[in-house]
Amino acid sequence: MFSKKKITVAYTIEQCTKCGMQVKRKFKEGDVLFVNMTKCVSCDGLTMIEKIFGESTDQ
Ligand SMILES: [Zn+2]
């Protein structure tokens, strides 16, 4: 019946408020848009969650 399975994976984009660097990582529970702040890996700034989206991949 189904030859292909579609799997949707949620991703989170974090952007540094200081240098603007973006990091794409898998969404994890507790991620909230524009709220979470973690330390930037390339400067001493803080990152903010810019975008949360789902991507479908064929398996
Ligand atoms: Zn930065």
N, CA, C, O and the ligand as a Tripos MOL2 file, in Angstrom:
@<TRIPOS>MOLECULE
protein
  237   235    60     0     0
PROTEIN
NO_CHARGES

@<TRIPOS>ATOM
      1 N           0.8080   -1.1940    0.0000 N.3       1 MET1
      2 CA          0.0000    0.0000    0.0000 C.3       1 MET1
      3 C           0.8590    1.2700    0.0000 C.2       1 MET1
      4 O           0.7420    2.1000   -0.9020 O.2       1 MET1
      5 N           1.7080    1.4170    0.9950 N.am      2 PHE2
      6 CA          2.5680    2.5910    1.0600 C.3       2 PHE2
      7 C           4.0070    2.1810    0.7320 C.2       2 PHE2
      8 O           4.6210    1.3650    1.4200 O.2       2 PHE2
      9 N           4.5140    2.7800   -0.3420 N.am      3 SER3
     10 CA          5.8870    2.4480   -0.6940 C.3       3 SER3
     11 C           6.8840    3.3750   -0.0110 C.2       3 SER3
     12 O           8.0550    3.0380    0.1600 O.2       3 SER3
     13 N           6.3930    4.5530    0.3780 N.am      4 LYS4
     14 CA          7.2860    5.5270    1.0120 C.3       4 LYS4
     15 C           6.6930    6.0260    2.3140 C.2       4 LYS4
     16 O           5.4790    6.1810    2.4430 O.2       4 LYS4
     17 N           7.5490    6.2680    3.2560 N.am      5 LYS5
     18 CA          7.1300    6.8360    4.5260 C.3       5 LYS5
     19 C           7.6590    8.2520    4.6080 C.2       5 LYS5
     20 O           8.8360    8.5070    4.3530 O.2       5 LYS5
     21 N           6.7780    9.1710    4.9670 N.am      6 LYS6
     22 CA          7.2630   10.5360    5.1600 C.3       6 LYS6
     23 C           7.4100   10.8340    6.6370 C.2       6 LYS6
     24 O           6.4850   10.6520    7.4280 O.2       6 LYS6
     25 N           8.5760   11.2890    6.9810 N.am      7 ILE7
     26 CA          8.8300   11.6050    8.3790 C.3       7 ILE7
     27 C           9.0770   13.1040    8.5100 C.2       7 ILE7
     28 O           9.9130   13.6700    7.8070 O.2       7 ILE7
     29 N           8.3530   13.7250    9.4030 N.am      8 THR8
     30 CA          8.5600   15.1550    9.6310 C.3       8 THR8
     31 C           9.4300   15.3480   10.8600 C.2       8 THR8
     32 O           9.1420   14.8440   11.9460 O.2       8 THR8
     33 N          10.4980   16.0920   10.6520 N.am      9 VAL9
     34 CA         11.4100   16.3840   11.7510 C.3       9 VAL9
     35 C          11.3350   17.8690   12.0440 C.2       9 VAL9
     36 O          11.3960   18.6910   11.1300 O.2       9 VAL9
     37 N          11.2050   18.2110   13.2950 N.am     10 ALA10
     38 CA         11.1480   19.6170   13.6810 C.3      10 ALA10
     39 C          12.5480   20.1490   13.9580 C.2      10 ALA10
     40 O          13.3580   19.4960   14.6160 O.2      10 ALA10
     41 N          12.8150   21.3440   13.4450 N.am     11 TYR11
     42 CA         14.1020   21.9850   13.6640 C.3      11 TYR11
     43 C          13.9160   23.3450   14.3110 C.2      11 TYR11
     44 O          12.8710   23.9830   14.1830 O.2      11 TYR11
     45 N          14.9400   23.7600   14.9960 N.am     12 THR12
     46 CA         14.9450   25.0710   15.6300 C.3      12 THR12
     47 C          16.1200   25.8690   15.0740 C.2      12 THR12
     48 O          17.2380   25.3610   14.9860 O.2      12 THR12
     49 N          15.8610   27.1170   14.7000 N.am     13 ILE13
     50 CA         16.9370   28.0030   14.2670 C.3      13 ILE13
     51 C          17.2050   29.0040   15.3840 C.2      13 ILE13
     52 O          16.3220   29.7460   15.8130 O.2      13 ILE13
     53 N          18.4330   28.9980   15.8290 N.am     14 GLU14
     54 CA         18.8430   29.9690   16.8380 C.3      14 GLU14
     55 C          19.7110   31.0200   16.1800 C.2      14 GLU14
     56 O          20.5820   30.6970   15.3720 O.2      14 GLU14
     57 N          19.4760   32.2820   16.5230 N.am     15 GLN15
     58 CA         20.3120   33.3380   15.9660 C.3      15 GLN15
     59 C          20.9020   34.1820   17.0790 C.2      15 GLN15
     60 O          20.2210   34.5740   18.0270 O.2      15 GLN15
     61 N          22.1870   34.4480   16.9330 N.am     16 CYS16
     62 CA         22.8740   35.2720   17.9220 C.3      16 CYS16
     63 C          22.4190   36.7210   17.7700 C.2      16 CYS16
     64 O          22.3710   37.2520   16.6600 O.2      16 CYS16
     65 N          22.0900   37.3450   18.8760 N.am     17 THR17
     66 CA         21.6160   38.7320   18.8140 C.3      17 THR17
     67 C          22.7730   39.7040   18.6360 C.2      17 THR17
     68 O          22.5620   40.8870   18.3710 O.2      17 THR17
     69 N          23.9910   39.2050   18.7830 N.am     18 LYS18
     70 CA         25.1440   40.0870   18.6850 C.3      18 LYS18
     71 C          25.8460   39.9740   17.3290 C.2      18 LYS18
     72 O          26.0060   40.9700   16.6230 O.2      18 LYS18
     73 N          26.2660   38.7520   16.9680 N.am     19 CYS19
     74 CA         27.0070   38.6080   15.7060 C.3      19 CYS19
     75 C          26.1180   38.1000   14.5770 C.2      19 CYS19
     76 O          26.5370   38.1000   13.4190 O.2      19 CYS19
     77 N          24.9190   37.6740   14.8860 N.am     20 GLY20
     78 CA         23.9850   37.2570   13.8500 C.3      20 GLY20
     79 C          24.1610   35.8360   13.3500 C.2      20 GLY20
     80 O          23.4770   35.4260   12.4120 O.2      20 GLY20
     81 N          25.0560   35.0820   13.9500 N.am     21 MET21
     82 CA         25.2820   33.7140   13.5090 C.3      21 MET21
     83 C          24.0620   32.8310   13.7840 C.2      21 MET21
     84 O          23.4620   32.8760   14.8580 O.2      21 MET21
     85 N          23.7200   32.0310   12.7770 N.am     22 GLN22
     86 CA         22.5670   31.1460   12.9360 C.3      22 GLN22
     87 C          23.0090   29.7120   13.1230 C.2      22 GLN22
     88 O          23.9590   29.2450   12.4940 O.2      22 GLN22
     89 N          22.3060   29.0250   13.9960 N.am     23 VAL23
     90 CA         22.5820   27.6130   14.2300 C.3      23 VAL23
     91 C          21.2900   26.8430   14.0380 C.2      23 VAL23
     92 O          20.2560   27.1830   14.6140 O.2      23 VAL23
     93 N          21.3600   25.8080   13.2270 N.am     24 LYS24
     94 CA         20.1910   24.9530   13.0230 C.3      24 LYS24
     95 C          20.3870   23.6780   13.8180 C.2      24 LYS24
     96 O          21.4130   23.0090   13.6980 O.2      24 LYS24
     97 N          19.4130   23.3520   14.6160 N.am     25 ARG25
     98 CA         19.5170   22.1150   15.3940 C.3      25 ARG25
     99 C          18.1480   21.4920   15.5020 C.2      25 ARG25
    100 O          17.1390   22.1140   15.1710 O.2      25 ARG25
    101 N          18.1210   20.2750   15.9600 N.am     26 LYS26
    102 CA         16.8350   19.6130   16.1170 C.3      26 LYS26
    103 C          16.0520   20.2450   17.2580 C.2      26 LYS26
    104 O          16.5970   20.6070   18.3000 O.2      26 LYS26
    105 N          14.7510   20.3610   17.0170 N.am     27 PHE27
    106 CA         13.8560   20.9150   18.0280 C.3      27 PHE27
    107 C          13.8700   20.0310   19.2620 C.2      27 PHE27
    108 O          13.8450   18.8030   19.1700 O.2      27 PHE27
    109 N          13.9080   20.6660   20.3960 N.am     28 LYS28
    110 CA         13.7320   19.8760   21.6090 C.3      28 LYS28
    111 C          12.6500   20.4930   22.4720 C.2      28 LYS28
    112 O          12.3590   21.6860   22.3860 O.2      28 LYS28
    113 N          12.0700   19.6640   23.2940 N.am     29 GLU29
    114 CA         10.9640   20.1140   24.1220 C.3      29 GLU29
    115 C          11.3700   21.3010   24.9890 C.2      29 GLU29
    116 O          12.4500   21.3010   25.5790 O.2      29 GLU29
    117 N          10.5200   22.2930   25.0650 N.am     30 GLY30
    118 CA         10.8330   23.4630   25.8690 C.3      30 GLY30
    119 C          11.2770   24.6460   25.0280 C.2      30 GLY30
    120 O          11.3760   25.7670   25.5280 O.2      30 GLY30
    121 N          11.5490   24.3970   23.7270 N.am     31 ASP31
    122 CA         11.9250   25.4910   22.8440 C.3      31 ASP31
    123 C          10.7240   26.4070   22.6140 C.2      31 ASP31
    124 O           9.6510   25.9460   22.2250 O.2      31 ASP31
    125 N          10.9070   27.6830   22.8510 N.am     32 VAL32
    126 CA          9.8400   28.6650   22.6440 C.3      32 VAL32
    127 C          10.3920   29.8040   21.8050 C.2      32 VAL32
    128 O          11.4940   30.2940   22.0560 O.2      32 VAL32
    129 N           9.6230   30.2250   20.8050 N.am     33 LEU33
    130 CA         10.0500   31.3080   19.9260 C.3      33 LEU33
    131 C          10.3930   32.5860   20.6940 C.2      33 LEU33
    132 O           9.6620   33.0020   21.5930 O.2      33 LEU33
    133 N          11.5060   33.1900   20.3260 N.am     34 PHE34
    134 CA         11.9500   34.4960   20.8370 C.3      34 PHE34
    135 C          12.1850   34.5430   22.3470 C.2      34 PHE34
    136 O          12.3110   35.6220   22.9250 O.2      34 PHE34
    137 N          12.2420   33.3920   22.9730 N.am     35 VAL35
    138 CA         12.3980   33.4160   24.4220 C.3      35 VAL35
    139 C          13.7300   32.8180   24.8890 C.2      35 VAL35
    140 O          14.5130   33.4600   25.5890 O.2      35 VAL35
    141 N          13.9550   31.5890   24.4830 N.am     36 ASN36
    142 CA         15.1430   30.8920   24.9680 C.3      36 ASN36
    143 C          16.4370   31.5960   24.6100 C.2      36 ASN36
    144 O          16.6130   32.0400   23.4760 O.2      36 ASN36
    145 N          17.3110   31.6960   25.5390 N.am     37 MET37
    146 CA         18.6010   32.2870   25.2500 C.3      37 MET37
    147 C          19.7170   31.3890   25.7500 C.2      37 MET37
    148 O          19.7690   31.0000   26.9160 O.2      37 MET37
    149 N          20.6130   31.0750   24.8140 N.am     38 THR38
    150 CA         21.7970   30.3130   25.1830 C.3      38 THR38
    151 C          23.0130   31.1000   24.7090 C.2      38 THR38
    152 O          22.8880   32.0570   23.9460 O.2      38 THR38
    153 N          24.1600   30.6950   25.1580 N.am     39 LYS39
    154 CA         25.3650   31.4190   24.7940 C.3      39 LYS39
    155 C          25.7890   31.0780   23.3630 C.2      39 LYS39
    156 O          25.7620   29.9180   22.9510 O.2      39 LYS39
    157 N          26.1800   32.1190   22.6140 N.am     40 CYS40
    158 CA         26.6570   31.9400   21.2550 C.3      40 CYS40
    159 C          27.9950   31.2030   21.2810 C.2      40 CYS40
    160 O          28.8100   31.3940   22.1840 O.2      40 CYS40
    161 N          28.2060   30.3420   20.2510 N.am     41 VAL41
    162 CA         29.4510   29.5750   20.2290 C.3      41 VAL41
    163 C          30.6090   30.3740   19.6360 C.2      41 VAL41
    164 O          31.7670   30.0050   19.8330 O.2      41 VAL41
    165 N          30.3220   31.4610   18.9130 N.am     42 SER42
    166 CA         31.4160   32.1870   18.2640 C.3      42 SER42
    167 C          31.7090   33.5520   18.8810 C.2      42 SER42
    168 O          32.7420   34.1470   18.5710 O.2      42 SER42
    169 N          30.8430   34.0600   19.7340 N.am     43 CYS43
    170 CA         31.1380   35.3010   20.4440 C.3      43 CYS43
    171 C          30.5470   35.1850   21.8390 C.2      43 CYS43
    172 O          30.0620   34.1210   22.2230 O.2      43 CYS43
    173 N          30.5830   36.2610   22.5910 N.am     44 ASP44
    174 CA         30.0470   36.1680   23.9560 C.3      44 ASP44
    175 C          28.6050   36.6550   24.0380 C.2      44 ASP44
    176 O          28.0930   36.9440   25.1200 O.2      44 ASP44
    177 N          27.9580   36.7400   22.8760 N.am     45 GLY45
    178 CA         26.5680   37.1690   22.8380 C.3      45 GLY45
    179 C          25.6140   36.0540   23.2260 C.2      45 GLY45
    180 O          26.0300   34.9480   23.5730 O.2      45 GLY45
    181 N          24.3360   36.3640   23.1610 N.am     46 LEU46
    182 CA         23.3010   35.3860   23.4750 C.3      46 LEU46
    183 C          22.4790   35.0830   22.2260 C.2      46 LEU46
    184 O          22.2570   35.9570   21.3880 O.2      46 LEU46
    185 N          22.0390   33.8510   22.1150 N.am     47 THR47
    186 CA         21.2140   33.4840   20.9720 C.3      47 THR47
    187 C          19.7420   33.4310   21.3750 C.2      47 THR47
    188 O          19.3900   33.1480   22.5210 O.2      47 THR47
    189 N          18.9070   33.7130   20.3910 N.am     48 MET48
    190 CA         17.4760   33.7110   20.5920 C.3      48 MET48
    191 C          16.8750   32.7660   19.5580 C.2      48 MET48
    192 O          17.3820   32.6500   18.4420 O.2      48 MET48
    193 N          15.8180   32.1090   19.9260 N.am     49 ILE49
    194 CA         15.1700   31.2160   18.9640 C.3      49 ILE49
    195 C          14.4100   32.0390   17.9390 C.2      49 ILE49
    196 O          13.4680   32.7630   18.2620 O.2      49 ILE49
    197 N          14.8470   31.9060   16.6990 N.am     50 GLU50
    198 CA         14.3750   32.7520   15.6080 C.3      50 GLU50
    199 C          13.2240   32.0790   14.8610 C.2      50 GLU50
    200 O          12.3020   32.7380   14.3810 O.2      50 GLU50
    201 N          13.3020   30.7640   14.7760 N.am     51 LYS51
    202 CA         12.3740   30.0530   13.9070 C.3      51 LYS51
    203 C          12.2610   28.5970   14.3470 C.2      51 LYS51
    204 O          13.2530   27.9700   14.7180 O.2      51 LYS51
    205 N          11.0530   28.0750   14.3000 N.am     52 ILE52
    206 CA         10.8450   26.6490   14.5330 C.3      52 ILE52
    207 C          10.0380   26.1330   13.3550 C.2      52 ILE52
    208 O           8.9740   26.6690   13.0420 O.2      52 ILE52
    209 N          10.5400   25.0960   12.7020 N.am     53 PHE53
    210 CA          9.8310   24.6160   11.5190 C.3      53 PHE53
    211 C           9.9970   23.1090   11.3700 C.2      53 PHE53
    212 O          10.8650   22.4930   11.9890 O.2      53 PHE53
    213 N           9.1480   22.5390   10.5400 N.am     54 GLY54
    214 CA          9.2170   21.1060   10.2900 C.3      54 GLY54
    215 C           9.6660   20.8270    8.8680 C.2      54 GLY54
    216 O           9.2900   21.5400    7.9380 O.2      54 GLY54
    217 N          10.4730   19.7860    8.7010 N.am     55 GLU55
    218 CA         10.9240   19.3920    7.3780 C.3      55 GLU55
    219 C          10.5350   17.9320    7.1550 C.2      55 GLU55
    220 O          10.7400   17.0670    8.0060 O.2      55 GLU55
    221 N           9.9720   17.7020    5.9860 N.am     56 SER56
    222 CA          9.6010   16.3170    5.6810 C.3      56 SER56
    223 C          10.7190   15.6490    4.8850 C.2      56 SER56
    224 O          11.2580   16.2180    3.9360 O.2      56 SER56
    225 N          11.0430   14.4570    5.2890 N.am     57 THR57
    226 CA         12.0720   13.7190    4.5660 C.3      57 THR57
    227 C          11.5190   12.3590    4.1550 C.2      57 THR57
    228 O          10.7950   11.7130    4.9130 O.2      57 THR57
    229 N          11.8670   11.9420    2.9600 N.am     58 ASP58
    230 CA         11.4520   10.6210    2.4900 C.3      58 ASP58
    231 C          12.4140    9.5760    3.0280 C.2      58 ASP58
    232 O          13.6340    9.7210    2.9400 O.2      58 ASP58
    233 N          11.8450    8.5340    3.5780 N.am     59 GLN59
    234 CA         12.7030    7.4860    4.1390 C.3      59 GLN59
    235 C          12.5980    6.2130    3.3300 C.2      59 GLN59
    236 O          13.2500    5.2210    3.6530 O.2      59 GLN59
    237 ZN         27.4810   35.5500   18.3880 Zn       60 ZN60
@<TRIPOS>BOND
     1     1     2 1
     2     2     3 1
     3     3     4 2
     4     3     5 am
     5     5     6 1
     6     6     7 1
     7     7     8 2
     8     7     9 am
     9     9    10 1
    10    10    11 1
    11    11    12 2
    12    11    13 am
    13    13    14 1
    14    14    15 1
    15    15    16 2
    16    15    17 am
    17    17    18 1
    18    18    19 1
    19    19    20 2
    20    19    21 am
    21    21    22 1
    22    22    23 1
    23    23    24 2
    24    23    25 am
    25    25    26 1
    26    26    27 1
    27    27    28 2
    28    27    29 am
    29    29    30 1
    30    30    31 1
    31    31    32 2
    32    31    33 am
    33    33    34 1
    34    34    35 1
    35    35    36 2
    36    35    37 am
    37    37    38 1
    38    38    39 1
    39    39    40 2
    40    39    41 am
    41    41    42 1
    42    42    43 1
    43    43    44 2
    44    43    45 am
    45    45    46 1
    46    46    47 1
    47    47    48 2
    48    47    49 am
    49    49    50 1
    50    50    51 1
    51    51    52 2
    52    51    53 am
    53    53    54 1
    54    54    55 1
    55    55    56 2
    56    55    57 am
    57    57    58 1
    58    58    59 1
    59    59    60 2
    60    59    61 am
    61    61    62 1
    62    62    63 1
    63    63    64 2
    64    63    65 am
    65    65    66 1
    66    66    67 1
    67    67    68 2
    68    67    69 am
    69    69    70 1
    70    70    71 1
    71    71    72 2
    72    71    73 am
    73    73    74 1
    74    74    75 1
    75    75    76 2
    76    75    77 am
    77    77    78 1
    78    78    79 1
    79    79    80 2
    80    79    81 am
    81    81    82 1
    82    82    83 1
    83    83    84 2
    84    83    85 am
    85    85    86 1
    86    86    87 1
    87    87    88 2
    88    87    89 am
    89    89    90 1
    90    90    91 1
    91    91    92 2
    92    91    93 am
    93    93    94 1
    94    94    95 1
    95    95    96 2
    96    95    97 am
    97    97    98 1
    98    98    99 1
    99    99   100 2
   100    99   101 am
   101   101   102 1
   102   102   103 1
   103   103   104 2
   104   103   105 am
   105   105   106 1
   106   106   107 1
   107   107   108 2
   108   107   109 am
   109   109   110 1
   110   110   111 1
   111   111   112 2
   112   111   113 am
   113   113   114 1
   114   114   115 1
   115   115   116 2
   116   115   117 am
   117   117   118 1
   118   118   119 1
   119   119   120 2
   120   119   121 am
   121   121   122 1
   122   122   123 1
   123   123   124 2
   124   123   125 am
   125   125   126 1
   126   126   127 1
   127   127   128 2
   128   127   129 am
   129   129   130 1
   130   130   131 1
   131   131   132 2
   132   131   133 am
   133   133   134 1
   134   134   135 1
   135   135   136 2
   136   135   137 am
   137   137   138 1
   138   138   139 1
   139   139   140 2
   140   139   141 am
   141   141   142 1
   142   142   143 1
   143   143   144 2
   144   143   145 am
   145   145   146 1
   146   146   147 1
   147   147   148 2
   148   147   149 am
   149   149   150 1
   150   150   151 1
   151   151   152 2
   152   151   153 am
   153   153   154 1
   154   154   155 1
   155   155   156 2
   156   155   157 am
   157   157   158 1
   158   158   159 1
   159   159   160 2
   160   159   161 am
   161   161   162 1
   162   162   163 1
   163   163   164 2
   164   163   165 am
   165   165   166 1
   166   166   167 1
   167   167   168 2
   168   167   169 am
   169   169   170 1
   170   170   171 1
   171   171   172 2
   172   171   173 am
   173   173   174 1
   174   174   175 1
   175   175   176 2
   176   175   177 am
   177   177   178 1
   178   178   179 1
   179   179   180 2
   180   179   181 am
   181   181   182 1
   182   182   183 1
   183   183   184 2
   184   183   185 am
   185   185   186 1
   186   186   187 1
   187   187   188 2
   188   187   189 am
   189   189   190 1
   190   190   191 1
   191   191   192 2
   192   191   193 am
   193   193   194 1
   194   194   195 1
   195   195   196 2
   196   195   197 am
   197   197   198 1
   198   198   199 1
   199   199   200 2
   200   199   201 am
   201   201   202 1
   202   202   203 1
   203   203   204 2
   204   203   205 am
   205   205   206 1
   206   206   207 1
   207   207   208 2
   208   207   209 am
   209   209   210 1
   210   210   211 1
   211   211   212 2
   212   211   213 am
   213   213   214 1
   214   214   215 1
   215   215   216 2
   216   215   217 am
   217   217   218 1
   218   218   219 1
   219   219   220 2
   220   219   221 am
   221   221   222 1
   222   222   223 1
   223   223   224 2
   224   223   225 am
   225   225   226 1
   226   226   227 1
   227   227   228 2
   228   227   229 am
   229   229   230 1
   230   230   231 1
   231   231   232 2
   232   231   233 am
   233   233   234 1
   234   234   235 1
   235   235   236 2
@<TRIPOS>SUBSTRUCTURE
     1 MET1         2 RESIDUE 1 A MET
     2 PHE2         6 RESIDUE 1 A PHE
     3 SER3        10 RESIDUE 1 A SER
     4 LYS4        14 RESIDUE 1 A LYS
     5 LYS5        18 RESIDUE 1 A LYS
     6 LYS6        22 RESIDUE 1 A LYS
     7 ILE7        26 RESIDUE 1 A ILE
     8 THR8        30 RESIDUE 1 A THR
     9 VAL9        34 RESIDUE 1 A VAL
    10 ALA10       38 RESIDUE 1 A ALA
    11 TYR11       42 RESIDUE 1 A TYR
    12 THR12       46 RESIDUE 1 A THR
    13 ILE13       50 RESIDUE 1 A ILE
    14 GLU14       54 RESIDUE 1 A GLU
    15 GLN15       58 RESIDUE 1 A GLN
    16 CYS16       62 RESIDUE 1 A CYS
    17 THR17       66 RESIDUE 1 A THR
    18 LYS18       70 RESIDUE 1 A LYS
    19 CYS19       74 RESIDUE 1 A CYS
    20 GLY20       78 RESIDUE 1 A GLY
    21 MET21       82 RESIDUE 1 A MET
    22 GLN22       86 RESIDUE 1 A GLN
    23 VAL23       90 RESIDUE 1 A VAL
    24 LYS24       94 RESIDUE 1 A LYS
    25 ARG25       98 RESIDUE 1 A ARG
    26 LYS26      102 RESIDUE 1 A LYS
    27 PHE27      106 RESIDUE 1 A PHE
    28 LYS28      110 RESIDUE 1 A LYS
    29 GLU29      114 RESIDUE 1 A GLU
    30 GLY30      118 RESIDUE 1 A GLY
    31 ASP31      122 RESIDUE 1 A ASP
    32 VAL32      126 RESIDUE 1 A VAL
    33 LEU33      130 RESIDUE 1 A LEU
    34 PHE34      134 RESIDUE 1 A PHE
    35 VAL35      138 RESIDUE 1 A VAL
    36 ASN36      142 RESIDUE 1 A ASN
    37 MET37      146 RESIDUE 1 A MET
    38 THR38      150 RESIDUE 1 A THR
    39 LYS39      154 RESIDUE 1 A LYS
    40 CYS40      158 RESIDUE 1 A CYS
    41 VAL41      162 RESIDUE 1 A VAL
    42 SER42      166 RESIDUE 1 A SER
    43 CYS43      170 RESIDUE 1 A CYS
    44 ASP44      174 RESIDUE 1 A ASP
    45 GLY45      178 RESIDUE 1 A GLY
    46 LEU46      182 RESIDUE 1 A LEU
    47 THR47      186 RESIDUE 1 A THR
    48 MET48      190 RESIDUE 1 A MET
    49 ILE49      194 RESIDUE 1 A ILE
    50 GLU50      198 RESIDUE 1 A GLU
    51 LYS51      202 RESIDUE 1 A LYS
    52 ILE52      206 RESIDUE 1 A ILE
    53 PHE53      210 RESIDUE 1 A PHE
    54 GLY54      214 RESIDUE 1 A GLY
    55 GLU55      218 RESIDUE 1 A GLU
    56 SER56      222 RESIDUE 1 A SER
    57 THR57      226 RESIDUE 1 A THR
    58 ASP58      230 RESIDUE 1 A ASP
    59 GLN59      234 RESIDUE 1 A GLN
    60 ZN60       237 GROUP 0 **** ****
